[in-house]
Amino acid sequence: MKADEAYSLGQRREAGSEGESVAVIRSVILGVGAYLPKRRMTNDDMAKIVDTTDEWIVERTGIKARHIAADGELTSDLGIAAAHQALERSGLTASDIDLVICATATPDRTFPATAVRIQSKLGITHGAAFDIQAVCSGFVYGMTTADNFLKAGQFKRALVIGAETFSRILDWNDRTTCVLFGDGAGAVVLEAQAQTGTREDRGIIATRIRSDGRYEDLLYVDGGPGSTRTTGHLRMNGREVFRHAVNKISGVIEETLAESGYKADEIDLFVPHQANARILDGIAKKLKVSPEKIVMTLSQHGNTSAASIPLALNQAFEQGRIDKGSLVLMEAMGGGFTWGAVLARW
């Protein structure tokens, strides 16, 4: 049953010739796509810019390389490329989409939203488009927001994009931060579909998002149009961010699993935000997640903020690690602090 047929403002209704009861509307993932800029910067390349070494970076972060957007290559350009691939794989065209959400902390302009520019360049002239700014948690926030709109019946199909050009807000003299981040984009297509409300339902099953502004000064950008009238540069207290990350992310994952009724050992694929190898290891050990279930792109992508989860999803898809029915858990934590998790069946 397609979303057009099952669409009913999220209300319970009867469907099918045998009178089967449709219990819920779920946001089903139809396609995933990604894009990485052509320029690849290795740790040895970084060592030519700041006082660092490949050994120092790998030991502390697990990162070996990252991609950097070309001059004139915009966040929207990255997002559009990822969106095209996601749409192609979903079997839909841009005209089928009525909601575009772009998660980004590096928009093309202060306004309009980068999502509106992507909407326009894709040729979509209906529905709505807007940005979400939750830094590294942006894609989780975007998926959660789209899911609520689709379940409520306000839209039928959503394009959720995570796109970043973090290289534009880095202090390239600060070796503690500039070695961590990269540029890229990923996207998924969601469709509202009627499901039976059982454990075997496809689509987004549970989400949790959180924030606590008391920790703003641990990870932030020291500029903005309303304060310094400049873009500013990223600043981070890495030790403190690490200290909070494992507990906060583990906690929100446990809440999400409790809501869904699933246990950690039932997860087929764990797709975390790619921030730091030590953080990922700490979360996996705390939740007792098997290493073979974890998708790791950090070594080749660096931290791509809101783009990291969809980039990792795309890699898992291309490697054949996701099948129809796979139970996938996504999580992230970013500046603010913001954090959250999404559990979905592919």
C-alpha positions as CSV (number, residue, x, y, z in Angstrom):
1,M,0.0,0.0,0.0
2,K,1.4,3.4,-1.0
3,A,1.4,6.5,1.2
4,D,-1.2,8.1,-1.1
5,E,-3.6,5.3,-0.3
6,A,-2.8,4.9,3.4
7,Y,-2.6,8.6,4.1
8,S,-5.1,9.4,6.9
9,L,-3.6,12.0,9.2
10,G,-2.1,9.2,11.2
11,Q,-5.5,8.0,12.4
12,R,-6.4,4.3,12.8
13,R,-8.5,3.0,9.9
14,E,-9.5,-0.2,8.0
15,A,-7.6,-1.2,4.9
16,G,-7.4,-4.2,2.6
17,S,-10.1,-6.6,1.2
18,E,-9.9,-8.7,4.3
19,G,-10.6,-5.8,6.7
20,E,-7.1,-5.9,8.2
21,S,-6.7,-3.1,10.8
22,V,-4.0,-0.6,10.0
23,A,-2.7,0.4,13.4
24,V,-0.1,3.0,12.6
25,I,1.6,5.2,10.0
26,R,5.3,4.7,9.8
27,S,8.0,6.7,8.1
28,V,9.7,4.1,5.8
29,I,13.2,4.7,4.4
30,L,13.0,4.3,0.6
31,G,16.5,5.3,-0.4
32,V,19.8,6.7,0.8
33,G,22.5,8.7,-1.0
34,A,25.7,10.5,-0.3
35,Y,28.3,12.9,-1.7
36,L,31.9,13.6,-0.8
37,P,34.0,16.4,-2.3
38,K,36.7,15.3,-4.6
39,R,39.5,16.8,-2.6
40,R,40.9,14.3,-0.1
41,M,43.1,15.6,2.7
42,T,45.3,13.0,4.5
43,N,46.9,13.4,7.9
44,D,50.2,13.9,6.1
45,D,48.6,16.8,4.2
46,M,47.5,18.2,7.6
47,A,51.0,18.0,8.9
48,K,52.0,20.5,6.2
49,I,49.6,23.0,7.7
50,V,49.8,22.6,11.4
51,D,52.2,21.0,13.9
52,T,50.9,17.5,13.9
53,T,51.6,14.0,12.6
54,D,49.6,11.1,11.2
55,E,50.5,9.1,14.3
56,W,49.3,11.8,16.7
57,I,45.9,12.2,14.9
58,V,45.2,8.4,14.5
59,E,46.1,7.6,18.1
60,R,43.8,10.3,19.5
61,T,40.9,10.2,17.1
62,G,41.1,7.3,14.6
63,I,41.0,9.7,11.7
64,K,43.3,9.1,8.7
65,A,41.8,11.4,6.1
66,R,38.9,13.8,5.3
67,H,37.3,15.4,2.3
68,I,37.3,19.2,1.8
69,A,34.9,21.2,-0.4
70,A,36.3,23.0,-3.4
71,D,36.3,26.8,-3.6
72,G,32.8,27.8,-4.7
73,E,31.4,24.4,-3.8
74,L,28.5,25.2,-1.4
75,T,26.7,23.2,1.3
76,S,23.6,23.1,-0.9
77,D,25.7,21.6,-3.8
78,L,26.8,18.8,-1.6
79,G,23.2,18.3,-0.4
80,I,21.8,18.3,-3.9
81,A,24.2,15.6,-5.1
82,A,23.3,13.4,-2.1
83,A,19.6,14.0,-2.7
84,H,19.8,13.0,-6.4
85,Q,21.3,9.6,-5.4
86,A,18.8,9.0,-2.7
87,L,15.9,9.8,-5.0
88,E,17.2,7.6,-7.8
89,R,17.5,4.7,-5.4
90,S,14.1,5.3,-4.0
91,G,12.5,5.1,-7.4
92,L,11.0,8.6,-6.9
93,T,11.5,12.0,-8.6
94,A,11.9,15.3,-6.9
95,S,8.3,16.2,-7.7
96,D,7.2,13.3,-5.4
97,I,8.7,15.1,-2.4
98,D,6.6,17.6,-0.3
99,L,9.0,18.1,2.6
100,V,12.7,19.0,2.5
101,I,14.7,19.2,5.7
102,C,18.4,20.1,5.7
103,A,20.4,19.5,8.8
104,T,23.4,21.9,8.7
105,A,25.5,24.1,10.9
106,T,27.2,25.6,7.8
107,P,24.4,27.1,5.6
108,D,25.1,28.7,2.3
109,R,23.7,32.0,3.7
110,T,22.3,33.3,7.0
111,F,19.0,33.1,5.1
112,P,17.2,31.8,3.2
113,A,17.5,28.3,4.5
114,T,19.8,25.9,2.6
115,A,16.9,23.5,2.4
116,V,14.9,26.1,0.4
117,R,17.8,26.5,-2.0
118,I,18.0,22.7,-2.4
119,Q,14.3,22.6,-2.9
120,S,14.5,25.1,-5.7
121,K,17.5,23.5,-7.4
122,L,15.7,20.2,-7.4
123,G,12.7,21.8,-9.1
124,I,10.3,21.3,-6.2
125,T,7.7,24.1,-6.1
126,H,5.2,22.7,-3.5
127,G,5.3,21.6,0.1
128,A,7.8,23.1,2.6
129,A,11.5,23.3,3.2
130,F,13.5,24.4,6.2
131,D,16.9,23.9,8.0
132,I,17.5,22.3,11.4
133,Q,20.5,23.4,13.4
134,A,21.5,20.9,16.0
135,V,25.1,20.6,14.9
136,C,26.3,16.9,14.9
137,S,22.8,15.8,16.1
138,G,21.2,17.6,13.2
139,F,20.4,14.5,11.1
140,V,18.8,12.7,14.1
141,Y,16.7,15.9,14.8
142,G,15.8,16.1,11.1
143,M,14.7,12.4,11.0
144,T,12.7,12.9,14.2
145,T,11.0,16.1,12.8
146,A,10.2,14.5,9.4
147,D,8.8,11.4,11.1
148,N,6.4,13.5,13.2
149,F,5.2,15.4,10.2
150,L,4.6,12.2,8.2
151,K,2.9,10.4,11.0
152,A,0.6,13.5,11.6
153,G,-0.4,13.3,8.0
154,Q,0.8,16.8,7.0
155,F,3.2,15.5,4.4
156,K,3.6,12.3,2.4
157,R,7.2,12.0,1.5
158,A,10.3,13.8,3.0
159,L,13.8,14.3,1.9
160,V,16.1,14.5,5.0
161,I,19.6,15.8,4.3
162,G,22.7,16.2,6.4
163,A,25.1,18.5,4.6
164,E,28.2,20.3,6.0
165,T,31.2,22.4,4.8
166,F,32.8,22.5,8.2
167,S,36.1,23.4,6.6
168,R,34.8,26.9,6.3
169,I,34.5,27.4,10.1
170,L,37.7,25.8,11.2
171,D,40.7,27.6,12.7
172,W,43.4,26.1,10.6
173,N,46.0,27.2,13.2
174,D,44.4,25.1,15.9
175,R,45.6,21.6,15.6
176,T,43.3,20.3,18.3
177,T,40.2,21.0,16.1
178,C,41.1,21.4,12.4
179,V,42.3,17.8,12.1
180,L,38.9,16.5,13.3
181,F,36.4,17.7,10.7
182,G,35.6,17.1,7.1
183,D,32.9,18.1,4.5
184,G,30.2,15.9,2.9
185,A,26.5,15.2,2.6
186,G,24.1,12.3,3.0
187,A,20.3,12.0,2.4
188,V,17.4,9.7,2.9
189,V,13.9,9.6,1.4
190,L,11.1,8.8,3.8
191,E,7.5,7.9,2.9
192,A,4.5,7.6,5.1
193,Q,3.2,4.1,4.9
194,A,0.5,2.1,6.7
195,Q,1.9,-0.6,9.0
196,T,0.2,-3.1,11.3
197,G,1.8,-1.9,14.5
198,T,3.8,-5.1,15.2
199,R,7.5,-5.6,15.9
200,E,8.0,-6.4,12.2
201,D,6.9,-2.9,11.0
202,R,9.2,-1.2,8.6
203,G,10.1,2.5,9.1
204,I,11.0,4.6,12.1
205,I,10.0,2.8,15.2
206,A,11.2,5.2,18.0
207,T,13.1,8.5,18.4
208,R,14.5,10.5,21.3
209,I,16.1,14.0,21.1
210,R,17.6,15.9,24.0
211,S,19.5,19.2,24.7
212,D,21.1,21.0,27.6
213,G,22.3,24.5,26.9
214,R,24.4,24.6,30.1
215,Y,27.2,23.0,28.1
216,E,27.3,25.5,25.3
217,D,30.8,26.8,26.0
218,L,32.3,23.3,25.6
219,L,31.6,23.1,21.9
220,Y,30.7,26.2,19.9
221,V,31.5,28.7,17.2
222,D,32.8,32.0,18.5
223,G,30.9,34.2,16.1
224,G,27.5,34.9,14.5
225,P,25.5,37.7,12.8
226,G,23.7,38.6,16.0
227,S,26.9,38.8,18.2
228,T,30.2,39.4,16.4
229,R,28.7,40.0,12.9
230,T,31.3,37.4,11.7
231,T,31.1,33.7,10.9
232,G,33.6,32.8,13.7
233,H,35.6,29.6,14.2
234,L,34.8,26.3,16.0
235,R,36.1,26.0,19.6
236,M,36.0,22.9,21.6
237,N,37.0,21.5,25.0
238,G,37.7,18.0,23.8
239,R,38.3,16.4,27.2
240,E,34.9,17.6,28.6
241,V,33.0,16.7,25.4
242,F,34.3,13.2,25.6
243,R,33.4,13.0,29.3
244,H,29.8,13.8,28.6
245,A,29.4,12.0,25.3
246,V,29.4,8.4,26.3
247,N,26.9,8.7,29.2
248,K,24.5,11.0,27.3
249,I,24.5,9.0,24.2
250,S,24.2,5.7,26.0
251,G,21.3,7.1,28.0
252,V,19.3,8.2,25.1
253,I,19.9,4.9,23.3
254,E,18.6,3.0,26.3
255,E,15.5,5.3,26.4
256,T,14.9,4.7,22.7
257,L,15.2,0.9,23.0
258,A,12.9,0.9,26.1
259,E,10.2,2.8,24.1
260,S,10.5,0.4,21.2
261,G,10.5,-2.8,23.2
262,Y,13.8,-4.0,21.6
263,K,17.0,-4.9,23.3
264,A,20.5,-3.9,22.2
265,D,21.4,-7.4,21.1
266,E,18.5,-7.3,18.6
267,I,20.0,-4.4,16.7
268,D,21.3,-5.5,13.3
269,L,23.3,-2.4,12.6
270,F,24.6,0.4,14.8
271,V,25.2,3.7,12.9
272,P,26.7,6.2,15.2
273,H,27.8,9.8,14.6
274,Q,31.4,9.6,13.6
275,A,33.1,11.9,16.1
276,N,35.9,10.0,17.8
277,A,37.0,6.4,17.8
278,R,37.3,6.4,21.6
279,I,33.8,7.7,22.0
280,L,32.4,5.0,19.7
281,D,34.3,2.3,21.5
282,G,33.1,3.5,24.9
283,I,29.4,3.5,23.8
284,A,29.7,0.1,22.2
285,K,31.2,-1.4,25.3
286,K,28.7,0.2,27.6
287,L,25.8,-1.1,25.5
288,K,27.5,-4.4,24.7
289,V,27.2,-3.9,21.0
290,S,29.3,-6.3,18.9
291,P,32.1,-4.6,16.9
292,E,30.9,-6.2,13.6
293,K,27.6,-4.5,13.9
294,I,29.1,-1.0,14.1
295,V,29.4,1.2,10.9
296,M,32.7,3.1,11.0
297,T,33.6,5.8,8.4
298,L,35.5,8.0,10.7
299,S,39.0,7.0,9.5
300,Q,38.3,8.2,5.9
301,H,35.7,11.0,6.4
302,G,36.6,12.6,9.8
303,N,33.8,14.2,11.7
304,T,31.3,15.6,9.1
305,S,28.8,16.7,11.7
306,A,25.2,16.4,10.5
307,A,26.4,14.5,7.4
308,S,28.1,11.7,9.3
309,I,25.2,9.4,9.9
310,P,23.7,9.5,6.4
311,L,27.2,9.1,5.0
312,A,27.7,6.0,7.2
313,L,24.2,4.7,6.2
314,N,25.1,5.1,2.6
315,Q,28.4,3.2,3.0
316,A,26.6,0.4,4.8
317,F,24.0,0.2,2.0
318,E,26.7,0.1,-0.7
319,Q,28.6,-2.6,1.2
320,G,25.4,-4.8,1.4
321,R,25.3,-4.5,5.2
322,I,21.6,-3.3,5.2
323,D,18.8,-5.6,4.0
324,K,15.1,-5.1,3.9
325,G,14.0,-5.7,7.5
326,S,17.3,-4.8,9.1
327,L,16.9,-3.1,12.5
328,V,19.1,0.0,12.4
329,L,20.0,2.3,15.4
330,M,21.4,5.8,14.8
331,E,22.7,8.2,17.4
332,A,24.6,11.5,17.8
333,M,25.7,14.2,20.1
334,G,26.6,17.7,19.1
335,G,27.2,21.3,20.3
336,G,24.7,22.8,22.6
337,F,24.7,20.0,23.9
338,T,22.2,18.3,21.7
339,W,21.9,14.5,21.4
340,G,19.5,11.9,20.3
341,A,18.8,8.5,18.7
342,V,16.6,7.0,16.0
343,L,15.6,3.3,15.7
344,A,14.3,2.2,12.3
345,R,13.6,-1.0,10.4
346,W,14.9,-0.8,6.8
